Amino acid sequence: QVQLVESGGGLVQPGGSLRLSCVASGSFFRIAAMYWYRQAPGKERDLVARITIGGTDYTDSSVKGRFTISRDNTRNTVYLQMNSLKPEDTAVYYCKAIVADGRNYWGQGTQVTVSS
């Protein structure tokens, strides 16, 4: 069992920045990859970024150049640095981990609201 806890969300004005964190804890052998997704009201949950245990990262074109994913493997923590935030970035941001047993684990999400 893996528990994921996101933090760092909040209300920010357009052009501002936030840094999200996701800490994994519990009984597991290894986390192979961690992901950030987001879900805006009335829309599907979409992939934002992912990073593997080796540090290979990916960011969706919608956030490329503005968002950066990183990971501290020793602390089982993944980060999402979000810069130049836009109103369309408003969503609940979810962390996901894939572990060696093949199971996916989701956090409860953290709200990011970009508004004046």
CNS distance restraints for C-alpha pairs under 8 A (distance, minus, plus):
assign (resid   1 and name CA) (resid  26 and name CA) 5.86 0.50 0.50
assign (resid   1 and name CA) (resid  27 and name CA) 5.17 0.50 0.50
assign (resid   1 and name CA) (resid  28 and name CA) 6.29 0.50 0.50
assign (resid   2 and name CA) (resid  24 and name CA) 6.45 0.50 0.50
assign (resid   2 and name CA) (resid  25 and name CA) 5.66 0.50 0.50
assign (resid   2 and name CA) (resid  26 and name CA) 4.80 0.50 0.50
assign (resid   2 and name CA) (resid  27 and name CA) 6.02 0.50 0.50
assign (resid   2 and name CA) (resid  28 and name CA) 6.38 0.50 0.50
assign (resid   2 and name CA) (resid 105 and name CA) 6.53 0.50 0.50
assign (resid   3 and name CA) (resid  24 and name CA) 5.57 0.50 0.50
assign (resid   3 and name CA) (resid  25 and name CA) 5.20 0.50 0.50
assign (resid   3 and name CA) (resid  26 and name CA) 5.89 0.50 0.50
assign (resid   3 and name CA) (resid 105 and name CA) 7.37 0.50 0.50
assign (resid   3 and name CA) (resid 106 and name CA) 7.83 0.50 0.50
assign (resid   3 and name CA) (resid 107 and name CA) 7.09 0.50 0.50
assign (resid   4 and name CA) (resid  22 and name CA) 6.31 0.50 0.50
assign (resid   4 and name CA) (resid  23 and name CA) 5.60 0.50 0.50
assign (resid   4 and name CA) (resid  24 and name CA) 4.62 0.50 0.50
assign (resid   4 and name CA) (resid  25 and name CA) 6.61 0.50 0.50
assign (resid   4 and name CA) (resid  95 and name CA) 7.06 0.50 0.50
assign (resid   4 and name CA) (resid  96 and name CA) 7.61 0.50 0.50
assign (resid   4 and name CA) (resid  97 and name CA) 7.97 0.50 0.50
assign (resid   4 and name CA) (resid 105 and name CA) 7.32 0.50 0.50
assign (resid   4 and name CA) (resid 106 and name CA) 6.39 0.50 0.50
assign (resid   4 and name CA) (resid 107 and name CA) 4.62 0.50 0.50
assign (resid   4 and name CA) (resid 108 and name CA) 7.64 0.50 0.50
assign (resid   5 and name CA) (resid  21 and name CA) 7.99 0.50 0.50
assign (resid   5 and name CA) (resid  22 and name CA) 5.37 0.50 0.50
assign (resid   5 and name CA) (resid  23 and name CA) 5.40 0.50 0.50
assign (resid   5 and name CA) (resid  24 and name CA) 6.74 0.50 0.50
assign (resid   5 and name CA) (resid  95 and name CA) 7.87 0.50 0.50
assign (resid   5 and name CA) (resid 107 and name CA) 5.54 0.50 0.50
assign (resid   5 and name CA) (resid 108 and name CA) 6.96 0.50 0.50
assign (resid   5 and name CA) (resid 109 and name CA) 7.80 0.50 0.50
assign (resid   6 and name CA) (resid  20 and name CA) 6.94 0.50 0.50
assign (resid   6 and name CA) (resid  21 and name CA) 5.50 0.50 0.50
assign (resid   6 and name CA) (resid  22 and name CA) 4.32 0.50 0.50
assign (resid   6 and name CA) (resid  23 and name CA) 6.68 0.50 0.50
assign (resid   6 and name CA) (resid  94 and name CA) 7.27 0.50 0.50
assign (resid   6 and name CA) (resid  95 and name CA) 6.70 0.50 0.50
assign (resid   6 and name CA) (resid 107 and name CA) 6.46 0.50 0.50
assign (resid   6 and name CA) (resid 108 and name CA) 7.21 0.50 0.50
assign (resid   6 and name CA) (resid 109 and name CA) 6.06 0.50 0.50
assign (resid   6 and name CA) (resid 110 and name CA) 5.99 0.50 0.50
assign (resid   7 and name CA) (resid  20 and name CA) 5.69 0.50 0.50
assign (resid   7 and name CA) (resid  21 and name CA) 5.27 0.50 0.50
assign (resid   7 and name CA) (resid  22 and name CA) 6.49 0.50 0.50
assign (resid   7 and name CA) (resid 110 and name CA) 6.16 0.50 0.50
assign (resid   8 and name CA) (resid  18 and name CA) 6.83 0.50 0.50
assign (resid   8 and name CA) (resid  19 and name CA) 5.79 0.50 0.50
assign (resid   8 and name CA) (resid  20 and name CA) 4.48 0.50 0.50
assign (resid   8 and name CA) (resid  21 and name CA) 6.19 0.50 0.50
assign (resid   8 and name CA) (resid 110 and name CA) 7.30 0.50 0.50
assign (resid   9 and name CA) (resid  18 and name CA) 6.94 0.50 0.50
assign (resid   9 and name CA) (resid  19 and name CA) 7.54 0.50 0.50
assign (resid   9 and name CA) (resid  20 and name CA) 6.28 0.50 0.50
assign (resid   9 and name CA) (resid 110 and name CA) 5.36 0.50 0.50
assign (resid   9 and name CA) (resid 111 and name CA) 5.29 0.50 0.50
assign (resid   9 and name CA) (resid 112 and name CA) 4.94 0.50 0.50
assign (resid   9 and name CA) (resid 113 and name CA) 7.93 0.50 0.50
assign (resid  10 and name CA) (resid  18 and name CA) 7.99 0.50 0.50
assign (resid  10 and name CA) (resid 110 and name CA) 7.88 0.50 0.50
assign (resid  10 and name CA) (resid 111 and name CA) 6.05 0.50 0.50
assign (resid  10 and name CA) (resid 112 and name CA) 5.05 0.50 0.50
assign (resid  10 and name CA) (resid 113 and name CA) 6.13 0.50 0.50
assign (resid  11 and name CA) (resid 112 and name CA) 6.16 0.50 0.50
assign (resid  11 and name CA) (resid 113 and name CA) 4.75 0.50 0.50
assign (resid  11 and name CA) (resid 114 and name CA) 5.97 0.50 0.50
assign (resid  11 and name CA) (resid 115 and name CA) 7.21 0.50 0.50
assign (resid  12 and name CA) (resid  16 and name CA) 6.00 0.50 0.50
assign (resid  12 and name CA) (resid  17 and name CA) 7.26 0.50 0.50
assign (resid  12 and name CA) (resid  18 and name CA) 7.75 0.50 0.50
assign (resid  12 and name CA) (resid 112 and name CA) 7.77 0.50 0.50
assign (resid  12 and name CA) (resid 113 and name CA) 6.25 0.50 0.50
assign (resid  12 and name CA) (resid 114 and name CA) 5.00 0.50 0.50
assign (resid  12 and name CA) (resid 115 and name CA) 6.35 0.50 0.50
assign (resid  12 and name CA) (resid 116 and name CA) 7.77 0.50 0.50
assign (resid  13 and name CA) (resid  85 and name CA) 7.68 0.50 0.50
assign (resid  13 and name CA) (resid 114 and name CA) 5.29 0.50 0.50
assign (resid  13 and name CA) (resid 115 and name CA) 4.97 0.50 0.50
assign (resid  13 and name CA) (resid 116 and name CA) 5.11 0.50 0.50
assign (resid  14 and name CA) (resid  84 and name CA) 7.01 0.50 0.50
assign (resid  14 and name CA) (resid  85 and name CA) 5.40 0.50 0.50
assign (resid  14 and name CA) (resid  86 and name CA) 5.12 0.50 0.50
assign (resid  14 and name CA) (resid  87 and name CA) 6.35 0.50 0.50
assign (resid  14 and name CA) (resid 114 and name CA) 5.73 0.50 0.50
assign (resid  14 and name CA) (resid 115 and name CA) 6.05 0.50 0.50
assign (resid  14 and name CA) (resid 116 and name CA) 6.71 0.50 0.50
assign (resid  15 and name CA) (resid  83 and name CA) 7.04 0.50 0.50
assign (resid  15 and name CA) (resid  84 and name CA) 4.16 0.50 0.50
assign (resid  15 and name CA) (resid  85 and name CA) 4.84 0.50 0.50
assign (resid  15 and name CA) (resid  86 and name CA) 6.39 0.50 0.50
assign (resid  16 and name CA) (resid  83 and name CA) 6.21 0.50 0.50
assign (resid  16 and name CA) (resid  84 and name CA) 5.51 0.50 0.50
assign (resid  16 and name CA) (resid  85 and name CA) 5.48 0.50 0.50
assign (resid  17 and name CA) (resid  81 and name CA) 7.56 0.50 0.50
assign (resid  17 and name CA) (resid  82 and name CA) 5.40 0.50 0.50
assign (resid  17 and name CA) (resid  83 and name CA) 4.41 0.50 0.50
assign (resid  17 and name CA) (resid  84 and name CA) 6.20 0.50 0.50
assign (resid  17 and name CA) (resid  85 and name CA) 6.18 0.50 0.50
assign (resid  18 and name CA) (resid  81 and name CA) 6.22 0.50 0.50
assign (resid  18 and name CA) (resid  82 and name CA) 5.21 0.50 0.50
assign (resid  18 and name CA) (resid  83 and name CA) 6.71 0.50 0.50
assign (resid  19 and name CA) (resid  79 and name CA) 6.87 0.50 0.50
assign (resid  19 and name CA) (resid  80 and name CA) 5.62 0.50 0.50
assign (resid  19 and name CA) (resid  81 and name CA) 4.43 0.50 0.50
assign (resid  19 and name CA) (resid  82 and name CA) 5.89 0.50 0.50
assign (resid  20 and name CA) (resid  79 and name CA) 5.49 0.50 0.50
assign (resid  20 and name CA) (resid  80 and name CA) 4.96 0.50 0.50
assign (resid  20 and name CA) (resid  81 and name CA) 6.39 0.50 0.50
assign (resid  20 and name CA) (resid  82 and name CA) 7.84 0.50 0.50
assign (resid  21 and name CA) (resid  77 and name CA) 6.89 0.50 0.50
assign (resid  21 and name CA) (resid  78 and name CA) 5.86 0.50 0.50
assign (resid  21 and name CA) (resid  79 and name CA) 4.54 0.50 0.50
assign (resid  21 and name CA) (resid  80 and name CA) 6.52 0.50 0.50
assign (resid  22 and name CA) (resid  77 and name CA) 5.47 0.50 0.50
assign (resid  22 and name CA) (resid  78 and name CA) 5.23 0.50 0.50
assign (resid  22 and name CA) (resid  79 and name CA) 6.33 0.50 0.50
assign (resid  22 and name CA) (resid  95 and name CA) 6.30 0.50 0.50
assign (resid  23 and name CA) (resid  75 and name CA) 7.58 0.50 0.50
assign (resid  23 and name CA) (resid  76 and name CA) 6.03 0.50 0.50
assign (resid  23 and name CA) (resid  77 and name CA) 4.49 0.50 0.50
assign (resid  23 and name CA) (resid  78 and name CA) 6.72 0.50 0.50
assign (resid  24 and name CA) (resid  76 and name CA) 5.42 0.50 0.50
assign (resid  24 and name CA) (resid  77 and name CA) 6.20 0.50 0.50
assign (resid  25 and name CA) (resid  76 and name CA) 7.47 0.50 0.50
assign (resid  28 and name CA) (resid  99 and name CA) 7.23 0.50 0.50
assign (resid  29 and name CA) (resid  99 and name CA) 7.33 0.50 0.50
assign (resid  29 and name CA) (resid 100 and name CA) 6.60 0.50 0.50
assign (resid  30 and name CA) (resid  99 and name CA) 5.53 0.50 0.50
assign (resid  30 and name CA) (resid 100 and name CA) 5.50 0.50 0.50
assign (resid  31 and name CA) (resid  53 and name CA) 7.06 0.50 0.50
assign (resid  31 and name CA) (resid  76 and name CA) 7.75 0.50 0.50
assign (resid  31 and name CA) (resid  97 and name CA) 6.45 0.50 0.50
assign (resid  31 and name CA) (resid  98 and name CA) 5.73 0.50 0.50
assign (resid  31 and name CA) (resid  99 and name CA) 4.15 0.50 0.50
assign (resid  31 and name CA) (resid 100 and name CA) 6.20 0.50 0.50
assign (resid  32 and name CA) (resid  52 and name CA) 5.99 0.50 0.50
assign (resid  32 and name CA) (resid  53 and name CA) 5.38 0.50 0.50
assign (resid  32 and name CA) (resid  97 and name CA) 7.52 0.50 0.50
assign (resid  32 and name CA) (resid  98 and name CA) 5.62 0.50 0.50
assign (resid  32 and name CA) (resid  99 and name CA) 5.29 0.50 0.50
assign (resid  32 and name CA) (resid 100 and name CA) 6.23 0.50 0.50
assign (resid  33 and name CA) (resid  50 and name CA) 7.11 0.50 0.50
assign (resid  33 and name CA) (resid  51 and name CA) 5.67 0.50 0.50
assign (resid  33 and name CA) (resid  52 and name CA) 4.18 0.50 0.50
assign (resid  33 and name CA) (resid  53 and name CA) 5.65 0.50 0.50
assign (resid  33 and name CA) (resid  97 and name CA) 5.90 0.50 0.50
assign (resid  33 and name CA) (resid  98 and name CA) 5.44 0.50 0.50
assign (resid  33 and name CA) (resid  99 and name CA) 7.25 0.50 0.50
assign (resid  34 and name CA) (resid  50 and name CA) 5.70 0.50 0.50
assign (resid  34 and name CA) (resid  51 and name CA) 5.54 0.50 0.50
assign (resid  34 and name CA) (resid  52 and name CA) 6.45 0.50 0.50
assign (resid  34 and name CA) (resid  78 and name CA) 6.92 0.50 0.50
assign (resid  34 and name CA) (resid  95 and name CA) 7.15 0.50 0.50
assign (resid  34 and name CA) (resid  96 and name CA) 5.58 0.50 0.50
assign (resid  34 and name CA) (resid  97 and name CA) 4.47 0.50 0.50
assign (resid  34 and name CA) (resid  98 and name CA) 6.40 0.50 0.50
assign (resid  35 and name CA) (resid  47 and name CA) 7.52 0.50 0.50
assign (resid  35 and name CA) (resid  48 and name CA) 7.58 0.50 0.50
assign (resid  35 and name CA) (resid  49 and name CA) 5.72 0.50 0.50
assign (resid  35 and name CA) (resid  50 and name CA) 4.16 0.50 0.50
assign (resid  35 and name CA) (resid  51 and name CA) 6.43 0.50 0.50
assign (resid  35 and name CA) (resid  95 and name CA) 5.66 0.50 0.50
assign (resid  35 and name CA) (resid  96 and name CA) 4.98 0.50 0.50
assign (resid  35 and name CA) (resid  97 and name CA) 6.37 0.50 0.50
assign (resid  36 and name CA) (resid  47 and name CA) 6.30 0.50 0.50
assign (resid  36 and name CA) (resid  48 and name CA) 5.41 0.50 0.50
assign (resid  36 and name CA) (resid  49 and name CA) 5.19 0.50 0.50
assign (resid  36 and name CA) (resid  50 and name CA) 6.18 0.50 0.50
assign (resid  36 and name CA) (resid  80 and name CA) 7.65 0.50 0.50
assign (resid  36 and name CA) (resid  93 and name CA) 6.77 0.50 0.50
assign (resid  36 and name CA) (resid  94 and name CA) 5.66 0.50 0.50
assign (resid  36 and name CA) (resid  95 and name CA) 4.79 0.50 0.50
assign (resid  36 and name CA) (resid  96 and name CA) 6.37 0.50 0.50
assign (resid  37 and name CA) (resid  45 and name CA) 6.38 0.50 0.50
assign (resid  37 and name CA) (resid  46 and name CA) 5.36 0.50 0.50
assign (resid  37 and name CA) (resid  47 and name CA) 4.39 0.50 0.50
assign (resid  37 and name CA) (resid  48 and name CA) 5.01 0.50 0.50
assign (resid  37 and name CA) (resid  49 and name CA) 7.01 0.50 0.50
assign (resid  37 and name CA) (resid  93 and name CA) 5.66 0.50 0.50
assign (resid  37 and name CA) (resid  94 and name CA) 5.06 0.50 0.50
assign (resid  37 and name CA) (resid  95 and name CA) 6.41 0.50 0.50
assign (resid  37 and name CA) (resid  96 and name CA) 7.66 0.50 0.50
assign (resid  38 and name CA) (resid  45 and name CA) 5.47 0.50 0.50
assign (resid  38 and name CA) (resid  46 and name CA) 5.47 0.50 0.50
assign (resid  38 and name CA) (resid  47 and name CA) 6.60 0.50 0.50
assign (resid  38 and name CA) (resid  48 and name CA) 6.61 0.50 0.50
assign (resid  38 and name CA) (resid  91 and name CA) 5.80 0.50 0.50
assign (resid  38 and name CA) (resid  92 and name CA) 5.44 0.50 0.50
assign (resid  38 and name CA) (resid  93 and name CA) 4.27 0.50 0.50
assign (resid  38 and name CA) (resid  94 and name CA) 5.85 0.50 0.50
assign (resid  39 and name CA) (resid  43 and name CA) 6.22 0.50 0.50
assign (resid  39 and name CA) (resid  44 and name CA) 5.89 0.50 0.50
assign (resid  39 and name CA) (resid  45 and name CA) 4.31 0.50 0.50
assign (resid  39 and name CA) (resid  46 and name CA) 6.29 0.50 0.50
assign (resid  39 and name CA) (resid  91 and name CA) 5.17 0.50 0.50
assign (resid  39 and name CA) (resid  92 and name CA) 5.32 0.50 0.50
assign (resid  39 and name CA) (resid  93 and name CA) 6.58 0.50 0.50
assign (resid  40 and name CA) (resid  44 and name CA) 7.28 0.50 0.50
assign (resid  40 and name CA) (resid  45 and name CA) 7.43 0.50 0.50
assign (resid  40 and name CA) (resid  90 and name CA) 6.44 0.50 0.50
assign (resid  40 and name CA) (resid  91 and name CA) 4.21 0.50 0.50
assign (resid  40 and name CA) (resid  92 and name CA) 6.38 0.50 0.50
assign (resid  41 and name CA) (resid  91 and name CA) 6.97 0.50 0.50
assign (resid  47 and name CA) (resid  60 and name CA) 7.08 0.50 0.50
assign (resid  48 and name CA) (resid  59 and name CA) 5.86 0.50 0.50
assign (resid  48 and name CA) (resid  60 and name CA) 5.31 0.50 0.50
assign (resid  48 and name CA) (resid  63 and name CA) 7.29 0.50 0.50
assign (resid  49 and name CA) (resid  57 and name CA) 7.28 0.50 0.50
assign (resid  49 and name CA) (resid  58 and name CA) 5.33 0.50 0.50
assign (resid  49 and name CA) (resid  59 and name CA) 4.23 0.50 0.50
assign (resid  49 and name CA) (resid  60 and name CA) 6.08 0.50 0.50
assign (resid  49 and name CA) (resid  69 and name CA) 6.49 0.50 0.50
assign (resid  50 and name CA) (resid  57 and name CA) 5.63 0.50 0.50
assign (resid  50 and name CA) (resid  58 and name CA) 5.29 0.50 0.50
assign (resid  50 and name CA) (resid  59 and name CA) 6.69 0.50 0.50
assign (resid  50 and name CA) (resid  69 and name CA) 6.97 0.50 0.50
assign (resid  51 and name CA) (resid  55 and name CA) 5.82 0.50 0.50
assign (resid  51 and name CA) (resid  56 and name CA) 5.43 0.50 0.50
assign (resid  51 and name CA) (resid  57 and name CA) 4.27 0.50 0.50
assign (resid  51 and name CA) (resid  58 and name CA) 6.45 0.50 0.50
assign (resid  51 and name CA) (resid  69 and name CA) 6.92 0.50 0.50
assign (resid  51 and name CA) (resid  70 and name CA) 6.96 0.50 0.50
assign (resid  51 and name CA) (resid  71 and name CA) 7.24 0.50 0.50
assign (resid  52 and name CA) (resid  56 and name CA) 5.33 0.50 0.50
assign (resid  52 and name CA) (resid  57 and name CA) 6.64 0.50 0.50
assign (resid  53 and name CA) (resid  73 and name CA) 6.86 0.50 0.50
assign (resid  55 and name CA) (resid  70 and name CA) 7.50 0.50 0.50
assign (resid  55 and name CA) (resid  71 and name CA) 7.12 0.50 0.50
assign (resid  57 and name CA) (resid  69 and name CA) 6.87 0.50 0.50
assign (resid  57 and name CA) (resid  70 and name CA) 7.67 0.50 0.50
assign (resid  58 and name CA) (resid  69 and name CA) 7.79 0.50 0.50
assign (resid  59 and name CA) (resid  63 and name CA) 6.64 0.50 0.50
assign (resid  59 and name CA) (resid  64 and name CA) 5.73 0.50 0.50
assign (resid  59 and name CA) (resid  67 and name CA) 7.37 0.50 0.50
assign (resid  59 and name CA) (resid  68 and name CA) 7.32 0.50 0.50
assign (resid  59 and name CA) (resid  69 and name CA) 7.54 0.50 0.50
assign (resid  60 and name CA) (resid  64 and name CA) 5.96 0.50 0.50
assign (resid  63 and name CA) (resid  67 and name CA) 5.55 0.50 0.50
assign (resid  64 and name CA) (resid  68 and name CA) 7.85 0.50 0.50
assign (resid  66 and name CA) (resid  82 and name CA) 6.08 0.50 0.50
assign (resid  66 and name CA) (resid  83 and name CA) 5.08 0.50 0.50
assign (resid  66 and name CA) (resid  84 and name CA) 6.07 0.50 0.50
assign (resid  66 and name CA) (resid  85 and name CA) 7.69 0.50 0.50
assign (resid  67 and name CA) (resid  80 and name CA) 6.65 0.50 0.50
assign (resid  67 and name CA) (resid  81 and name CA) 5.46 0.50 0.50
assign (resid  67 and name CA) (resid  82 and name CA) 4.50 0.50 0.50
assign (resid  67 and name CA) (resid  83 and name CA) 6.07 0.50 0.50
assign (resid  68 and name CA) (resid  80 and name CA) 5.66 0.50 0.50
assign (resid  68 and name CA) (resid  81 and name CA) 5.11 0.50 0.50
assign (resid  68 and name CA) (resid  82 and name CA) 6.69 0.50 0.50
assign (resid  69 and name CA) (resid  78 and name CA) 7.20 0.50 0.50
assign (resid  69 and name CA) (resid  79 and name CA) 5.62 0.50 0.50
assign (resid  69 and name CA) (resid  80 and name CA) 4.63 0.50 0.50
assign (resid  69 and name CA) (resid  81 and name CA) 6.43 0.50 0.50
assign (resid  70 and name CA) (resid  78 and name CA) 5.76 0.50 0.50
assign (resid  70 and name CA) (resid  79 and name CA) 5.23 0.50 0.50
assign (resid  70 and name CA) (resid  80 and name CA) 6.63 0.50 0.50
assign (resid  71 and name CA) (resid  76 and name CA) 7.44 0.50 0.50
assign (resid  71 and name CA) (resid  77 and name CA) 5.73 0.50 0.50
assign (resid  71 and name CA) (resid  78 and name CA) 4.28 0.50 0.50
assign (resid  71 and name CA) (resid  79 and name CA) 6.09 0.50 0.50
assign (resid  72 and name CA) (resid  76 and name CA) 5.93 0.50 0.50
assign (resid  72 and name CA) (resid  77 and name CA) 5.25 0.50 0.50
assign (resid  72 and name CA) (resid  78 and name CA) 6.32 0.50 0.50
assign (resid  73 and name CA) (resid  77 and name CA) 6.51 0.50 0.50
assign (resid  85 and name CA) (resid  89 and name CA) 6.47 0.50 0.50
assign (resid  85 and name CA) (resid 114 and name CA) 6.73 0.50 0.50
assign (resid  86 and name CA) (resid  90 and name CA) 7.57 0.50 0.50
assign (resid  86 and name CA) (resid 114 and name CA) 6.13 0.50 0.50
assign (resid  87 and name CA) (resid 113 and name CA) 7.39 0.50 0.50
assign (resid  87 and name CA) (resid 114 and name CA) 4.73 0.50 0.50
assign (resid  87 and name CA) (resid 115 and name CA) 5.84 0.50 0.50
assign (resid  88 and name CA) (resid 114 and name CA) 7.60 0.50 0.50
assign (resid  89 and name CA) (resid 112 and name CA) 7.58 0.50 0.50
assign (resid  89 and name CA) (resid 113 and name CA) 7.50 0.50 0.50
assign (resid  89 and name CA) (resid 114 and name CA) 6.72 0.50 0.50
assign (resid  90 and name CA) (resid 111 and name CA) 7.83 0.50 0.50
assign (resid  90 and name CA) (resid 112 and name CA) 5.41 0.50 0.50
assign (resid  90 and name CA) (resid 113 and name CA) 4.61 0.50 0.50
assign (resid  90 and name CA) (resid 114 and name CA) 5.44 0.50 0.50
assign (resid  91 and name CA) (resid 111 and name CA) 6.13 0.50 0.50
assign (resid  91 and name CA) (resid 112 and name CA) 5.54 0.50 0.50
assign (resid  91 and name CA) (resid 113 and name CA) 6.61 0.50 0.50
assign (resid  92 and name CA) (resid 109 and name CA) 5.80 0.50 0.50
assign (resid  92 and name CA) (resid 110 and name CA) 5.43 0.50 0.50
assign (resid  92 and name CA) (resid 111 and name CA) 4.39 0.50 0.50
assign (resid  92 and name CA) (resid 112 and name CA) 5.98 0.50 0.50
assign (resid  93 and name CA) (resid 109 and name CA) 5.21 0.50 0.50
assign (resid  93 and name CA) (resid 110 and name CA) 5.29 0.50 0.50
assign (resid  93 and name CA) (resid 111 and name CA) 6.23 0.50 0.50
assign (resid  93 and name CA) (resid 112 and name CA) 6.97 0.50 0.50
assign (resid  94 and name CA) (resid 106 and name CA) 6.95 0.50 0.50
assign (resid  94 and name CA) (resid 107 and name CA) 5.87 0.50 0.50
assign (resid  94 and name CA) (resid 108 and name CA) 6.60 0.50 0.50
assign (resid  94 and name CA) (resid 109 and name CA) 4.35 0.50 0.50
assign (resid  94 and name CA) (resid 110 and name CA) 6.64 0.50 0.50
assign (resid  95 and name CA) (resid 106 and name CA) 5.85 0.50 0.50
assign (resid  95 and name CA) (resid 107 and name CA) 5.31 0.50 0.50
assign (resid  95 and name CA) (resid 108 and name CA) 7.93 0.50 0.50
assign (resid  95 and name CA) (resid 109 and name CA) 6.86 0.50 0.50
assign (resid  96 and name CA) (resid 104 and name CA) 6.81 0.50 0.50
assign (resid  96 and name CA) (resid 105 and name CA) 5.50 0.50 0.50
assign (resid  96 and name CA) (resid 106 and name CA) 4.56 0.50 0.50
assign (resid  96 and name CA) (resid 107 and name CA) 6.41 0.50 0.50
assign (resid  97 and name CA) (resid 104 and name CA) 5.73 0.50 0.50
assign (resid  97 and name CA) (resid 105 and name CA) 5.22 0.50 0.50
assign (resid  97 and name CA) (resid 106 and name CA) 6.67 0.50 0.50
assign (resid  98 and name CA) (resid 102 and name CA) 6.43 0.50 0.50
assign (resid  98 and name CA) (resid 103 and name CA) 5.88 0.50 0.50
assign (resid  98 and name CA) (resid 104 and name CA) 4.73 0.50 0.50
assign (resid  98 and name CA) (resid 105 and name CA) 6.56 0.50 0.50
assign (resid  99 and name CA) (resid 103 and name CA) 5.86 0.50 0.50
assign (resid  99 and name CA) (resid 104 and name CA) 6.75 0.50 0.50
